[in-house]
Amino acid sequence: MNTDISFKRINKLAIPALIAGIAEPLLSITDTAIIGNINENATESLAAVGIVGAYISMLIWVFGQIRSAISSIISQYVGANKLDEIKTLPAQAIAIIVVCSLLVVAVSYPFAKQIFQFYNASGQVLTYCITYFKIRIFGFPFSLFVFAIFGIFRGLQNTFYPMIIAIIGALLNIVLDLAFVYGIEGFIEPMYIEGAAYASVIAQITMAILSILLLIKKTDISLKIETKLHQEIPKLLGMIGNLFIRTIALNTALYFATAYATGYGKEYIAAYTIGLNIWLLGAFMVDGYSSAGNILAGKLLGAKEYKTLLLLSTNLIKYGLITGIIIATFGFLFYNFIGQIFTKEPLVLEQFYHVFWIVILTQPISAITFIFDGMFKGMGFMKYLRNVLIFSTGFVFIPTLLFFDWLDYKLVAIWIAFTLWILARGIPLIIKFRRTFLPLANS
């Protein structure tokens, strides 16, 4: 029997995945909006949140690739009707990622100052970076734990429970942000940037607790760690290794962008922070269809339903493109209003509005790229994804940034580089997909 890839089925996976996917960027974007409106050193605090957010996002994306690896393997076993053979893998995978995350915290915590000096932070901005980071980093292991469990649910073709967890985490973060940053008269003193960090950590811990409870109660997956390694662990580690290298390349681009924006001045890094968070929010909104592609592509490959796989790609391109256009239209309609949500500083807004139109125009392009990115992850084609990212960062993003920076385009240089980078990531994936599966479907 053919796998259902109807509009209803895709959206049943995509819409909950979309809501779950925006949890992490929503944590950062909430911090950005609330911190940008405090009465005390708002610009410096906003810059610090942006710099630390870029670094922590890098860590989450590098190590959070376990979600895609677990999802890919489990979904292929589901497609082949061999789920019983994979039930002991998740516990071992979670244990590996938790140990790695604790090592990252132990290594990075003592070197907070050096890390953010590397990002060109100095003076008051550097001080705020260190303060914010030394609290926020303790949420990192819990984030990775949640990512791993989300990967298990995705592999099981379930995006509903991750959505519930994400909604609760995001709402809790917003409430705690308001309470801790601004304070509650007579109960809580304003904690400003420290309050935003504490709010994020508490929200991440809560999401981790909910994740483990739902996994135990709603699935047959065991969290008992077997001493004998599962036969798929080498494959899993290989996938994670390729995705690790890939994400290093991805975050090299983000590092260059953040470092250059910081070097231009505090107004520039504050404006860049707002733009990046909006861009990431749009990307994660499209990630709903990317996640549906991830889940279904793995299952279809496992079942060898190649014609259905091609049809899935066509449908997802259509849905993703429409979503990207809607996001872009919304951005243009509320162009001036959106910037003022995050800050009232005239110099920051001036720089933000100078580049926001580019951020908006990238949304439909990003939609197509991220959808194919998700499908390739679901099918386990991690090595090809790695090579595409290395090429697009080393031979497109960095040269473009350096050239337009030489022309003194500043933030415009960064966003032109991001636009070409997204194109350089998406086009090879489309070509590779068609060349691989058209012959298989026809035969």
PABAMI-139097 format. One line per field, with one value per residue (C-alpha): x, y, z; residue in three letters; residue number from 1. Coordinates in pm, 1 decimal. Example, Ala and Ser with C-alpha at 12.3 -4.5 7.8 and 13.67 -1.06 7.14 Angstrom:
<nodes>
east = (1230.0;1367.0)
north = (-450.0;-106.0)
up = (780.0;714.0)
code = (ALA;SER)
pos = (1;2)
</nodes>
This chain:
<nodes>
east = (0.0;135.3;226.0;-27.8;124.9;-201.6;-229.0;-411.8;-143.3;145.9;-14.6;-96.2;280.6;388.6;170.4;262.6;627.5;612.1;488.0;746.0;1021.4;980.3;1033.0;1408.8;1409.2;1109.6;1315.6;1579.7;1335.2;1146.7;1473.0;1554.0;1218.1;1204.8;1572.3;1555.3;1292.7;1452.5;1539.5;1899.2;2167.3;1917.4;2148.1;2443.6;2217.2;2055.0;2396.4;2506.3;2193.3;2260.0;2623.2;2557.8;2250.5;2463.0;2714.6;2455.5;2259.8;2584.3;2626.8;2264.3;2282.3;2614.2;2512.0;2137.3;2189.2;2123.8;1754.5;1786.3;2006.0;1770.6;1464.3;1620.5;1707.4;1379.4;1162.4;1341.4;1280.2;914.0;891.4;1041.3;806.4;1099.4;1038.2;1098.6;1460.9;1531.3;1373.7;1698.2;1883.3;1727.1;1842.6;2202.6;2182.4;2043.4;2317.5;2586.4;2447.9;2396.3;2756.5;2880.1;2669.3;2804.8;3159.3;3075.8;2946.9;3256.8;3493.8;3318.5;3210.8;3561.2;3648.8;3340.1;3547.0;3780.6;3490.3;3310.4;3626.3;3664.2;3326.5;3471.5;3273.6;3434.1;3355.4;3002.5;2882.0;3147.8;3052.1;2686.3;2782.7;2967.5;2683.5;2414.1;2617.7;2719.6;2353.3;2209.8;2469.1;2320.8;2010.3;2220.2;2217.2;1840.1;1793.9;1990.1;1795.8;1470.2;1609.0;1694.3;1345.1;1187.4;1391.6;1244.5;889.7;958.9;1091.0;769.1;577.1;450.1;488.2;195.7;374.6;676.6;427.9;266.7;607.2;720.5;404.1;434.8;807.2;760.8;469.0;653.9;960.0;755.1;588.6;918.3;1093.7;843.5;857.8;1236.5;1354.9;1115.5;1040.2;712.3;674.3;688.9;784.6;1072.6;1338.9;1417.8;1705.5;1736.1;1968.5;2023.7;1647.2;1619.0;1885.3;1716.5;1381.0;1530.0;1699.7;1384.5;1181.0;1436.8;1437.5;1057.0;1054.8;1304.1;1086.4;775.0;966.5;1075.4;728.4;552.6;810.9;766.4;386.4;301.9;553.3;704.5;1057.0;1268.5;1506.1;1693.2;2052.6;2170.3;2538.7;2567.2;2577.4;2295.3;2403.6;2295.0;2516.1;2810.6;2572.9;2421.7;2764.6;2864.6;2555.0;2621.0;2986.2;2891.2;2623.3;2873.0;3118.0;2830.3;2708.4;3059.0;3054.3;2708.4;2816.9;3136.5;2906.7;2714.1;3038.1;3170.7;2837.4;2821.0;3187.0;3165.0;2838.7;2995.1;3299.8;3079.6;2953.0;2691.5;2401.0;2495.2;2518.6;2189.1;2018.4;2177.8;2051.0;1693.8;1722.1;1880.9;1615.2;1337.2;1511.1;1550.7;1187.6;1078.6;1311.7;1172.2;815.7;893.6;1063.2;718.4;716.6;1086.4;1007.5;722.0;968.3;1221.6;972.1;801.2;1112.8;1284.4;978.1;931.6;1297.7;1271.1;960.7;1125.7;828.2;1031.1;742.4;565.5;892.6;912.1;550.2;620.6;903.6;676.0;401.3;641.7;800.4;454.2;352.0;688.9;693.8;343.8;444.0;758.6;560.5;305.1;584.5;747.2;414.5;350.0;697.8;642.2;293.1;420.0;767.9;796.2;593.0;810.3;1133.4;971.3;863.1;1229.5;1373.5;1297.0;1660.6;1661.3;2016.9;1946.2;1617.7;1790.0;2037.0;1766.6;1533.2;1828.1;1851.7;1515.9;1388.6;1665.8;1574.6;1215.2;1303.7;1510.3;1206.9;1070.1;1425.5;1496.2;1171.7;1277.9;1631.5;1519.0;1258.1;1515.3;1759.4;1501.9;1430.1;1799.4;1837.4;1538.5;1691.7;2026.4;2223.4;2437.3;2765.9;2620.5;2465.3;2805.7;2982.3;2719.5;2749.4;3129.9;3118.4;2850.2;3024.8;3383.6;3327.0;3011.2;2934.4;3280.9;3403.8;3073.7;3094.3;3457.3;3387.8;3085.9;3251.9;3542.5;3283.0;3175.1;2820.9;2830.2;2503.5;2393.5;2711.8;2614.1;2262.1;2368.6;2610.5;2331.8;2104.1;2362.8;2458.2;2099.8;2084.6;2416.7;2280.5;1945.7;2023.5;2265.5;2013.6;1737.1;1968.9;2098.6;1747.7;1612.0;1914.2;1893.6;1521.2;1387.7;1563.9;1455.9;1093.2;1091.5;1240.8)
north = (0.0;343.0;593.4;874.1;1207.9;1397.4;1765.8;1662.6;1410.4;1647.7;1925.9;1687.2;1645.6;1992.9;2219.4;2064.1;2046.7;2414.0;2510.1;2286.0;2416.2;2778.7;2702.9;2764.2;3080.2;3203.1;3177.4;3399.1;3636.0;3685.9;3775.1;4012.0;4194.4;4227.0;4317.1;4572.0;4766.4;4788.2;5130.9;5050.0;5004.8;4855.1;4869.9;4706.9;4439.8;4369.6;4337.0;4091.5;3877.1;3866.2;3762.1;3497.9;3380.6;3328.6;3119.6;2906.9;2857.2;2734.0;2480.2;2364.0;2327.4;2142.5;1890.9;1902.5;1715.7;1402.6;1480.7;1438.6;1130.2;951.4;1053.3;929.3;584.1;527.5;649.0;413.8;121.5;228.4;227.9;-120.2;-243.4;-328.8;-95.3;-372.4;-389.2;-25.1;18.0;11.1;263.6;589.7;543.5;493.6;792.3;1015.9;905.6;992.9;1341.2;1423.9;1332.6;1546.4;1843.3;1827.3;1828.9;2138.5;2320.8;2222.8;2342.0;2665.0;2805.6;2902.6;3065.8;3286.7;3606.2;3466.3;3322.2;3654.9;3855.9;3627.6;3764.5;4120.4;4202.3;4457.5;4695.7;4686.3;4454.7;4197.0;4220.8;4158.5;3869.1;3694.1;3751.9;3624.8;3328.6;3195.3;3144.7;3052.8;2779.8;2558.5;2515.2;2366.3;1998.2;2015.6;2159.9;1873.3;1619.5;1768.2;1767.6;1397.1;1306.0;1520.3;1313.0;993.3;1125.8;1241.1;899.6;750.9;987.2;1191.6;1570.3;1632.1;1571.8;1786.2;2064.2;2039.7;2047.9;2344.3;2548.1;2502.5;2588.4;2900.1;3036.5;2972.7;3152.1;3460.8;3479.6;3433.3;3683.0;3953.5;3869.2;3837.6;4110.0;4387.5;4252.9;4235.5;4516.2;4385.9;4032.5;4022.7;4286.2;4361.1;4138.1;4274.9;4057.7;3800.9;3756.7;3673.8;3405.0;3248.6;3246.1;3055.3;2795.6;2725.2;2688.9;2444.1;2232.5;2221.0;2106.6;1829.7;1698.5;1700.7;1524.6;1232.3;1191.7;1181.5;945.8;699.0;720.7;748.5;522.6;175.1;317.8;205.9;445.1;155.6;169.4;-169.6;-247.3;-394.5;-119.8;-128.4;-227.7;114.3;314.0;327.6;453.2;702.7;831.5;856.9;1066.6;1286.1;1324.3;1443.8;1673.6;1800.2;1904.0;2045.9;2254.1;2381.0;2514.7;2663.1;2834.2;2959.1;3172.0;3285.5;3361.4;3580.2;3762.4;3823.1;3922.3;4170.0;4320.1;4358.9;4526.5;4786.7;4913.4;4842.9;4982.9;4751.1;4434.4;4524.7;4573.4;4253.1;4064.5;4172.2;4081.6;3743.3;3647.2;3739.7;3546.6;3241.7;3263.9;3260.5;2969.3;2767.3;2843.2;2686.5;2406.4;2253.6;2139.1;2058.3;1831.8;1665.7;1603.8;1467.5;1226.0;1107.1;1092.9;856.0;632.5;635.4;549.7;262.0;136.8;199.7;408.0;625.3;763.4;876.5;1032.8;1245.1;1350.9;1442.8;1675.3;1850.3;1902.3;2028.7;2280.2;2420.4;2441.0;2581.0;2846.5;2963.3;2979.0;3178.1;3427.3;3471.5;3541.5;3790.9;3965.9;3996.0;4144.5;4413.4;4501.2;4556.6;4676.8;4971.2;4816.1;4502.2;4689.3;4892.4;4574.1;4508.2;4851.1;5221.3;5326.3;5547.4;5453.8;5081.6;5112.6;5310.4;5025.9;4760.5;4916.5;4958.4;4577.1;4436.8;4419.7;4170.2;3957.6;3947.8;3862.5;3560.5;3387.0;3209.3;3111.1;2976.1;2777.7;2565.5;2514.9;2408.8;2166.0;1976.4;1998.6;1823.1;1554.8;1475.2;1442.8;1210.8;988.5;984.8;1165.0;1346.5;1332.0;1521.3;1781.2;1823.5;1883.1;2133.6;2338.4;2342.4;2462.1;2728.1;2872.0;2859.3;2955.3;3168.0;3322.4;3427.5;3567.9;3756.5;3904.3;4007.8;4169.6;4375.2;4463.2;4598.7;4813.9;4936.7;4794.6;4687.8;4508.1;4498.7;4299.8;4044.0;3993.6;3974.5;3702.1;3518.0;3535.0;3386.5;3131.7;3003.6;2973.6;2786.5;2540.5;2476.9;2441.3;2142.5;1956.9;1990.1;1870.1;1575.3;1469.0;1469.5;1284.7;1016.7;941.6;1008.0;695.1;487.2;599.6;524.9;180.6)
up = (0.0;-96.3;174.5;214.4;99.6;58.7;152.0;469.4;568.5;496.7;698.4;981.2;1015.1;901.2;1115.1;1453.8;1337.3;1239.5;1586.4;1754.7;1526.9;1626.6;1998.0;2000.6;1783.5;1982.5;2300.9;2140.0;1970.7;2299.7;2473.2;2186.2;2196.5;2574.3;2625.0;2341.6;2535.3;2880.3;3023.1;3114.3;2840.5;2593.9;2289.2;2468.6;2618.6;2281.3;2119.4;2391.2;2349.3;1974.1;2009.9;2276.5;2086.7;1775.6;1971.6;2154.5;1831.1;1677.0;1959.5;1933.8;1556.0;1569.6;1836.0;1775.0;1446.9;1650.5;1592.7;1216.3;1246.4;1487.1;1284.6;960.2;1092.8;1278.1;986.2;744.4;982.8;1007.2;624.9;612.1;891.5;1120.9;1415.4;1672.5;1557.4;1648.8;1994.3;2194.3;1977.1;2108.8;2471.2;2360.4;2126.1;2401.4;2641.5;2384.9;2318.6;2689.1;2772.0;2480.8;2593.3;2949.0;2811.4;2602.7;2912.4;3113.5;2840.0;2734.5;3073.1;3196.9;2862.4;2819.2;2796.8;2530.3;2328.0;2296.6;2242.7;1940.5;1827.8;1854.4;2172.0;2404.1;2689.4;2829.4;2551.8;2648.1;3016.0;2932.7;2701.7;2984.4;3233.0;2995.3;2869.2;3213.5;3295.6;2954.6;2883.3;3157.1;2942.4;2661.2;2777.6;2826.6;2475.8;2321.3;2526.6;2391.2;2034.0;2062.4;2185.5;1913.5;1666.0;1808.9;1776.2;1418.8;1324.2;1460.6;1225.5;1522.0;1540.7;1777.9;2108.8;2016.7;1935.7;2281.4;2450.7;2240.7;2306.9;2682.8;2674.9;2461.7;2667.2;2992.7;2855.2;2761.9;3106.3;3290.8;3062.6;3149.5;3519.6;3552.2;3311.9;3417.8;3766.8;3959.2;4209.2;4564.8;4456.3;4204.4;4144.8;3776.2;3665.3;3308.8;3094.3;3372.9;3402.4;3031.3;3071.0;3375.8;3193.9;2898.6;3119.3;3323.3;3002.7;2858.7;3177.3;3172.9;2809.4;2891.4;3175.7;2955.0;2675.3;2887.7;3043.4;2704.1;2552.9;2838.8;2850.1;2477.5;2298.7;2328.2;2309.7;2604.5;2783.3;2939.7;2815.4;2687.7;2740.5;2390.0;2129.5;1875.6;1523.8;1389.8;1630.0;1382.3;1109.9;1353.8;1454.8;1088.3;1015.8;1319.0;1211.9;863.0;1003.9;1263.0;989.9;786.2;1077.2;1149.1;791.2;848.8;1168.1;1008.0;792.7;1100.8;1284.3;1001.4;980.9;1358.3;1386.6;1097.2;1228.5;1573.6;1420.4;1249.4;1588.3;1856.1;1649.1;1362.1;1572.7;1744.4;1403.8;1270.7;1579.2;1508.8;1139.3;1210.0;1463.7;1220.0;940.5;1166.7;1276.7;911.5;841.8;1129.8;1019.9;682.8;877.2;927.9;564.4;585.4;881.9;693.1;408.4;655.8;809.5;490.1;268.7;511.3;526.2;146.0;89.5;337.8;152.4;-191.0;-308.9;-548.8;-757.4;-441.0;-321.6;-639.2;-599.3;-237.4;-344.0;-597.2;-340.2;-74.9;-314.3;-383.9;-17.5;93.0;-179.1;-85.5;282.4;200.8;-9.4;270.8;521.9;282.2;215.4;588.8;633.2;371.1;497.6;853.3;758.5;1000.3;1280.6;1304.5;1381.1;1658.3;1837.5;1915.6;1988.9;1997.6;1941.3;1625.0;1516.6;1549.8;1358.4;1082.6;1020.8;1054.1;797.6;561.9;523.4;634.3;274.2;190.5;494.4;367.5;7.2;115.1;268.5;-45.1;-150.0;197.8;191.3;-107.2;23.8;370.8;235.2;28.4;317.3;536.8;277.0;234.2;612.5;626.2;358.5;538.5;262.0;519.1;328.1;29.6;262.3;424.5;92.8;-28.0;292.1;279.5;-82.0;-27.8;278.5;152.2;-210.9;-198.7;140.6;257.0;-79.7;-125.3;225.2;180.5;-156.8;-50.4;281.2;75.3;-103.2;245.4;219.8;588.9;684.9;321.0;248.5;511.5;379.3;13.7;121.4;306.9;-0.5;-239.1;26.7;46.0;-335.3;-343.3;-86.2;-255.6;-625.4;-592.1;-371.5;-631.0;-911.3;-706.4;-602.0;-958.0;-1099.6;-829.6;-813.9;-1164.9;-1303.9;-1002.6;-1039.1;-1412.9;-1367.1)
code = (MET;ASN;THR;ASP;ILE;SER;PHE;LYS;ARG;ILE;ASN;LYS;LEU;ALA;ILE;PRO;ALA;LEU;ILE;ALA;GLY;ILE;ALA;GLU;PRO;LEU;LEU;SER;ILE;THR;ASP;THR;ALA;ILE;ILE;GLY;ASN;ILE;ASN;GLU;ASN;ALA;THR;GLU;SER;LEU;ALA;ALA;VAL;GLY;ILE;VAL;GLY;ALA;TYR;ILE;SER;MET;LEU;ILE;TRP;VAL;PHE;GLY;GLN;ILE;ARG;SER;ALA;ILE;SER;SER;ILE;ILE;SER;GLN;TYR;VAL;GLY;ALA;ASN;LYS;LEU;ASP;GLU;ILE;LYS;THR;LEU;PRO;ALA;GLN;ALA;ILE;ALA;ILE;ILE;VAL;VAL;CYS;SER;LEU;LEU;VAL;VAL;ALA;VAL;SER;TYR;PRO;PHE;ALA;LYS;GLN;ILE;PHE;GLN;PHE;TYR;ASN;ALA;SER;GLY;GLN;VAL;LEU;THR;TYR;CYS;ILE;THR;TYR;PHE;LYS;ILE;ARG;ILE;PHE;GLY;PHE;PRO;PHE;SER;LEU;PHE;VAL;PHE;ALA;ILE;PHE;GLY;ILE;PHE;ARG;GLY;LEU;GLN;ASN;THR;PHE;TYR;PRO;MET;ILE;ILE;ALA;ILE;ILE;GLY;ALA;LEU;LEU;ASN;ILE;VAL;LEU;ASP;LEU;ALA;PHE;VAL;TYR;GLY;ILE;GLU;GLY;PHE;ILE;GLU;PRO;MET;TYR;ILE;GLU;GLY;ALA;ALA;TYR;ALA;SER;VAL;ILE;ALA;GLN;ILE;THR;MET;ALA;ILE;LEU;SER;ILE;LEU;LEU;LEU;ILE;LYS;LYS;THR;ASP;ILE;SER;LEU;LYS;ILE;GLU;THR;LYS;LEU;HIS;GLN;GLU;ILE;PRO;LYS;LEU;LEU;GLY;MET;ILE;GLY;ASN;LEU;PHE;ILE;ARG;THR;ILE;ALA;LEU;ASN;THR;ALA;LEU;TYR;PHE;ALA;THR;ALA;TYR;ALA;THR;GLY;TYR;GLY;LYS;GLU;TYR;ILE;ALA;ALA;TYR;THR;ILE;GLY;LEU;ASN;ILE;TRP;LEU;LEU;GLY;ALA;PHE;MET;VAL;ASP;GLY;TYR;SER;SER;ALA;GLY;ASN;ILE;LEU;ALA;GLY;LYS;LEU;LEU;GLY;ALA;LYS;GLU;TYR;LYS;THR;LEU;LEU;LEU;LEU;SER;THR;ASN;LEU;ILE;LYS;TYR;GLY;LEU;ILE;THR;GLY;ILE;ILE;ILE;ALA;THR;PHE;GLY;PHE;LEU;PHE;TYR;ASN;PHE;ILE;GLY;GLN;ILE;PHE;THR;LYS;GLU;PRO;LEU;VAL;LEU;GLU;GLN;PHE;TYR;HIS;VAL;PHE;TRP;ILE;VAL;ILE;LEU;THR;GLN;PRO;ILE;SER;ALA;ILE;THR;PHE;ILE;PHE;ASP;GLY;MET;PHE;LYS;GLY;MET;GLY;PHE;MET;LYS;TYR;LEU;ARG;ASN;VAL;LEU;ILE;PHE;SER;THR;GLY;PHE;VAL;PHE;ILE;PRO;THR;LEU;LEU;PHE;PHE;ASP;TRP;LEU;ASP;TYR;LYS;LEU;VAL;ALA;ILE;TRP;ILE;ALA;PHE;THR;LEU;TRP;ILE;LEU;ALA;ARG;GLY;ILE;PRO;LEU;ILE;ILE;LYS;PHE;ARG;ARG;THR;PHE;LEU;PRO;LEU;ALA;ASN;SER)
pos = (1;2;3;4;5;6;7;8;9;10;11;12;13;14;15;16;17;18;19;20;21;22;23;24;25;26;27;28;29;30;31;32;33;34;35;36;37;38;39;40;41;42;43;44;45;46;47;48;49;50;51;52;53;54;55;56;57;58;59;60;61;62;63;64;65;66;67;68;69;70;71;72;73;74;75;76;77;78;79;80;81;82;83;84;85;86;87;88;89;90;91;92;93;94;95;96;97;98;99;100;101;102;103;104;105;106;107;108;109;110;111;112;113;114;115;116;117;118;119;120;121;122;123;124;125;126;127;128;129;130;131;132;133;134;135;136;137;138;139;140;141;142;143;144;145;146;147;148;149;150;151;152;153;154;155;156;157;158;159;160;161;162;163;164;165;166;167;168;169;170;171;172;173;174;175;176;177;178;179;180;181;182;183;184;185;186;187;188;189;190;191;192;193;194;195;196;197;198;199;200;201;202;203;204;205;206;207;208;209;210;211;212;213;214;215;216;217;218;219;220;221;222;223;224;225;226;227;228;229;230;231;232;233;234;235;236;237;238;239;240;241;242;243;244;245;246;247;248;249;250;251;252;253;254;255;256;257;258;259;260;261;262;263;264;265;266;267;268;269;270;271;272;273;274;275;276;277;278;279;280;281;282;283;284;285;286;287;288;289;290;291;292;293;294;295;296;297;298;299;300;301;302;303;304;305;306;307;308;309;310;311;312;313;314;315;316;317;318;319;320;321;322;323;324;325;326;327;328;329;330;331;332;333;334;335;336;337;338;339;340;341;342;343;344;345;346;347;348;349;350;351;352;353;354;355;356;357;358;359;360;361;362;363;364;365;366;367;368;369;370;371;372;373;374;375;376;377;378;379;380;381;382;383;384;385;386;387;388;389;390;391;392;393;394;395;396;397;398;399;400;401;402;403;404;405;406;407;408;409;410;411;412;413;414;415;416;417;418;419;420;421;422;423;424;425;426;427;428;429;430;431;432;433;434;435;436;437;438;439;440;441;442;443)
</nodes>
